[in-house]
Amino acid sequence: MPTIVGVRFKPATKIYYFDPGELLDLQKGDQVVVETAKGCELGRVAVPPKEVSPEEIVGPLKPVLRVATAADLADAQHHASLEAEALLKCRAKAAESGLPIKVVAAEYNLDGSHLTFFFTSEQRVDFRTLVRDLARMFHARIELGQVGVRDEARLIKGLGPCGRPLCCATHLSEFIPVSIKMAKAQDLPLSPMEISGVCGRLLCCLTYENAYYHEARSRMPKMGEVIRIPEGVGKVVGHNVLRETVRVELESGITAEVPLTEIGLSERPEQDSIAPSRRQEGKHDRQSERRKHRSIDLDS
């Protein structure tokens, strides 16, 4: 069975698989030099070498060249220090070319032979001339990659509304679809300013507790349901999912907050045994009046 090793190039990116060759003693966290389509790159072991079935391997695996040396780490640090200046030059050249793009990040490979610029744009862009100009300027192979607003936030980094570093820049390896239904299920304000991240999209953290909210609500009586609690009979008017409590409006008009553990299915009274509300009484009165009129018409 073939052996693979998983390598991650940034803290919050996908794991790519390589052939460890004879380096079977690699441990999680080890820094290694691997061969990629961009040349040699420095990565960190995320999955130690393990055997997998041949069916799990889609194509030929590129090799792990070596465990990173002090010279490799120095090269990586040197070229990383040049990325900020390269970014400014690329932005100036793009503006000079009149291209409607926003260059957000620059990234060298290990030996500086390959330089990638990431940009955002709302339309298709022909940047072939820009690539040629940049290749002459940096004497390296140039690649321009278009990214979305979420990837832009990941590349730029920063702090979220919670005051902590962005999840997409620290630990999220892929983006999970987020919907407004998640905010509704968690009783959050639906104002875009309050539930959107710095990227302008819905907060990724809305997905973290979504499954719990659905599971907890499935154990709670529905809104408007009439239940019996130690204080008496009342109607459910609210839920507190995190505290796992239910707010109940009693017949006396008092509202009580009751732990979910004190509400059992056996304690939910039959609807027929509960005194009807004023609205129900009015409905029954109208129905009885109609029946009286029908009987009068038949007798006549």
QUIRA-V38570 format. One record per residue. N is the residue number from 1. RES is the residue in three letters. PHI is phi in degrees with one decimal (none if undefined). NEAR is the number of other C-alpha atoms within 10 Angstrom. D_FIRST is the distance of its C-alpha to the first C-alpha in whole Angstrom. Layout:
# QUIRA-V38570
N|RES|PHI|NEAR|D_FIRST, N|RES|PHI|NEAR|D_FIRST
This chain:
# QUIRA-V38570
1|MET|none|8|0, 2|PRO|-69.6|11|4, 3|THR|-111.1|17|7, 4|ILE|-128.0|23|10, 5|VAL|-136.8|26|13, 6|GLY|-93.4|20|16, 7|VAL|-126.5|27|20, 8|ARG|-117.9|20|23, 9|PHE|-94.9|17|26, 10|LYS|-132.4|15|29, 11|PRO|-57.2|15|29, 12|ALA|-123.5|17|29, 13|THR|-133.2|17|27, 14|LYS|-65.6|15|24, 15|ILE|-94.3|17|21, 16|TYR|-109.1|17|19, 17|TYR|-105.9|21|15, 18|PHE|-133.2|21|14, 19|ASP|-88.8|21|12, 20|PRO|-73.0|24|13, 21|GLY|61.8|15|13, 22|GLU|-90.8|10|15, 23|LEU|-87.5|14|16, 24|LEU|-84.5|14|14, 25|ASP|-99.3|9|17, 26|LEU|-63.0|17|18, 27|GLN|-116.3|15|20, 28|LYS|-59.0|15|21, 29|GLY|100.0|14|24, 30|ASP|-65.7|14|24, 31|GLN|-92.9|22|25, 32|VAL|-133.2|22|23, 33|VAL|-106.1|21|24, 34|VAL|-123.9|23|21, 35|GLU|-95.2|17|22, 36|THR|-131.3|15|23, 37|ALA|-65.3|8|25, 38|LYS|-95.4|16|28, 39|GLY|98.0|13|27, 40|CYS|-77.6|18|27, 41|GLU|-135.6|23|27, 42|LEU|-95.6|23|27, 43|GLY|-137.2|23|25, 44|ARG|-125.8|22|24, 45|VAL|-65.7|21|20, 46|ALA|-106.0|21|20, 47|VAL|-129.7|18|17, 48|PRO|-60.3|18|16, 49|PRO|-53.4|22|12, 50|LYS|-152.0|13|10, 51|GLU|-86.4|10|6, 52|VAL|-133.3|12|6, 53|SER|-74.7|9|6, 54|PRO|-58.5|11|7, 55|GLU|-66.3|7|10, 56|GLU|-78.9|8|11, 57|ILE|-95.7|12|11, 58|VAL|-78.5|7|14, 59|GLY|-138.9|8|15, 60|PRO|-63.2|8|14, 61|LEU|-87.2|16|14, 62|LYS|-79.6|16|17, 63|PRO|-88.8|17|16, 64|VAL|-83.9|24|18, 65|LEU|-76.9|18|21, 66|ARG|-172.4|15|22, 67|VAL|-72.7|17|23, 68|ALA|-60.1|17|27, 69|THR|-96.2|12|30, 70|ALA|-62.0|9|33, 71|ALA|-66.8|9|34, 72|ASP|-62.6|18|31, 73|LEU|-63.9|15|33, 74|ALA|-67.3|12|36, 75|ASP|-61.9|17|35, 76|ALA|-61.8|18|34, 77|GLN|-67.2|12|37, 78|HIS|-63.0|15|39, 79|HIS|-72.7|17|38, 80|ALA|-64.3|16|38, 81|SER|-70.8|12|42, 82|LEU|-89.9|14|42, 83|GLU|-68.2|18|41, 84|ALA|-63.0|13|44, 85|GLU|-66.9|10|46, 86|ALA|-62.6|21|44, 87|LEU|-62.5|19|44, 88|LEU|-64.2|15|48, 89|LYS|-66.8|15|48, 90|CYS|-66.3|23|46, 91|ARG|-60.9|19|48, 92|ALA|-64.9|13|51, 93|LYS|-67.6|17|50, 94|ALA|-65.8|21|49, 95|ALA|-66.0|14|53, 96|GLU|-63.9|10|54, 97|SER|-80.6|13|53, 98|GLY|74.3|9|54, 99|LEU|-81.1|15|50, 100|PRO|-83.0|14|50, 101|ILE|-128.0|19|47, 102|LYS|-120.2|17|46, 103|VAL|-80.9|23|44, 104|VAL|-109.8|20|42, 105|ALA|-161.8|20|40, 106|ALA|-127.6|22|39, 107|GLU|-146.9|19|36, 108|TYR|-87.6|24|35, 109|ASN|-83.6|19|32, 110|LEU|-61.1|25|31, 111|ASP|-97.7|16|33, 112|GLY|80.8|21|36, 113|SER|-82.1|15|35, 114|HIS|-132.7|21|34, 115|LEU|-126.8|24|36, 116|THR|-109.5|20|36, 117|PHE|-111.9|21|39, 118|PHE|-104.5|21|38, 119|PHE|-142.0|20|41, 120|THR|-117.7|17|42, 121|SER|-161.2|15|45, 122|GLU|-90.0|9|46, 123|GLN|-148.3|8|46, 124|ARG|-70.5|9|45, 125|VAL|-130.3|11|45, 126|ASP|-94.3|9|45, 127|PHE|-110.1|14|45, 128|ARG|-63.3|10|44, 129|THR|-64.7|11|47, 130|LEU|-63.0|17|46, 131|VAL|-62.3|19|43, 132|ARG|-63.8|12|45, 133|ASP|-63.5|17|47, 134|LEU|-68.7|21|45, 135|ALA|-63.2|16|43, 136|ARG|-68.3|11|46, 137|MET|-73.7|13|47, 138|PHE|-103.8|16|44, 139|HIS|52.7|13|43, 140|ALA|-148.4|15|39, 141|ARG|-73.4|17|37, 142|ILE|-106.7|21|38, 143|GLU|-133.0|16|36, 144|LEU|-110.1|16|38, 145|GLY|-120.0|12|36, 146|GLN|-85.9|17|38, 147|VAL|-127.7|15|37, 148|GLY|-88.9|14|39, 149|VAL|-68.0|15|41, 150|ARG|-68.2|16|38, 151|ASP|-67.3|20|36, 152|GLU|-61.2|21|39, 153|ALA|-63.4|20|40, 154|ARG|-63.9|19|37, 155|LEU|-72.2|17|37, 156|ILE|-76.3|11|41, 157|LYS|68.6|16|40, 158|GLY|136.2|15|43, 159|LEU|-112.7|14|44, 160|GLY|-87.8|15|44, 161|PRO|-59.2|13|47, 162|CYS|-78.9|8|46, 163|GLY|89.7|8|47, 164|ARG|-102.9|9|43, 165|PRO|-56.9|13|41, 166|LEU|-57.5|21|39, 167|CYS|-60.1|19|36, 168|CYS|-67.4|22|35, 169|ALA|-100.0|20|35, 170|THR|-116.7|14|34, 171|HIS|-146.6|12|31, 172|LEU|-77.4|16|31, 173|SER|-85.2|16|28, 174|GLU|-151.1|11|29, 175|PHE|-90.1|10|32, 176|ILE|-93.7|11|33, 177|PRO|-57.7|9|35, 178|VAL|-119.7|16|39, 179|SER|-125.0|14|42, 180|ILE|-66.4|13|45, 181|LYS|-61.2|12|45, 182|MET|-65.6|19|43, 183|ALA|-66.6|18|46, 184|LYS|-63.6|11|48, 185|ALA|-63.7|15|46, 186|GLN|-99.6|18|47, 187|ASP|56.0|13|50, 188|LEU|-91.1|13|50, 189|PRO|-63.3|11|53, 190|LEU|-90.9|13|52, 191|SER|-72.3|8|53, 192|PRO|-55.4|13|51, 193|MET|-65.9|11|52, 194|GLU|-96.7|12|51, 195|ILE|-120.4|19|48, 196|SER|-111.8|17|46, 197|GLY|-87.9|20|44, 198|VAL|-66.6|18|45, 199|CYS|-81.1|15|43, 200|GLY|90.3|13|46, 201|ARG|-97.3|14|43, 202|LEU|-59.1|21|43, 203|LEU|-58.0|20|42, 204|CYS|-62.4|20|38, 205|CYS|-70.6|13|39, 206|LEU|-64.1|21|41, 207|THR|-82.8|16|37, 208|TYR|-63.6|10|37, 209|GLU|-107.7|12|39, 210|ASN|-60.7|17|39, 211|ALA|-63.8|11|37, 212|TYR|-65.1|14|40, 213|TYR|-60.4|16|43, 214|HIS|-64.7|14|42, 215|GLU|-66.2|11|41, 216|ALA|-67.0|16|44, 217|ARG|-66.6|16|46, 218|SER|-66.6|10|45, 219|ARG|-93.3|12|47, 220|MET|-100.7|20|50, 221|PRO|-63.9|20|53, 222|LYS|-73.9|16|54, 223|MET|-60.0|14|56, 224|GLY|87.6|13|60, 225|GLU|-71.9|13|59, 226|VAL|-93.3|21|62, 227|ILE|-133.1|25|60, 228|ARG|-109.7|20|62, 229|ILE|-124.5|20|62, 230|PRO|-53.6|9|64, 231|GLU|-82.0|11|66, 232|GLY|138.5|13|67, 233|VAL|-97.7|20|66, 234|GLY|-160.2|24|65, 235|LYS|-110.5|19|63, 236|VAL|-71.0|22|59, 237|VAL|-121.0|18|60, 238|GLY|-174.8|17|57, 239|HIS|-126.1|22|53, 240|ASN|-123.2|18|52, 241|VAL|-65.6|19|48, 242|LEU|-64.9|11|47, 243|ARG|-86.7|9|50, 244|GLU|54.6|15|50, 245|THR|-126.9|19|53, 246|VAL|-125.9|23|55, 247|ARG|-92.9|19|59, 248|VAL|-124.1|28|61, 249|GLU|-95.0|21|65, 250|LEU|-76.2|20|67, 251|GLU|-61.2|13|70, 252|SER|-78.0|9|72, 253|GLY|97.0|9|71, 254|ILE|-82.0|10|69, 255|THR|-103.4|16|65, 256|ALA|-122.1|18|63, 257|GLU|-105.1|16|60, 258|VAL|-121.3|18|58, 259|PRO|-61.1|14|54, 260|LEU|-60.9|19|52, 261|THR|-66.6|9|52, 262|GLU|-92.0|12|56, 263|ILE|-116.6|19|55, 264|GLY|-112.7|14|54, 265|LEU|-61.4|10|54, 266|SER|-68.6|9|57, 267|GLU|-92.8|13|59, 268|ARG|-82.6|16|59, 269|PRO|-68.9|14|63, 270|GLU|-66.0|11|63, 271|GLN|-60.6|11|65, 272|ASP|-69.9|7|68, 273|SER|-87.8|7|69, 274|ILE|-99.1|12|69, 275|ALA|-61.9|11|72, 276|PRO|-65.5|13|72, 277|SER|-76.5|10|72, 278|ARG|-60.8|9|75, 279|ARG|-64.9|9|73, 280|GLN|-65.1|11|72, 281|GLU|-60.9|12|76, 282|GLY|-61.6|12|77, 283|LYS|-63.8|12|75, 284|HIS|-64.3|13|76, 285|ASP|-62.3|11|80, 286|ARG|-64.9|12|79, 287|GLN|-64.9|11|78, 288|SER|-66.3|12|81, 289|GLU|-63.3|10|83, 290|ARG|-62.3|11|82, 291|ARG|-63.2|10|82, 292|LYS|-63.9|11|86, 293|HIS|-63.3|10|87, 294|ARG|-62.7|11|85, 295|SER|-64.9|10|87, 296|ILE|-63.3|9|90, 297|ASP|-62.7|8|90, 298|LEU|-66.2|7|89, 299|ASP|-67.2|6|93, 300|SER|-74.7|5|95
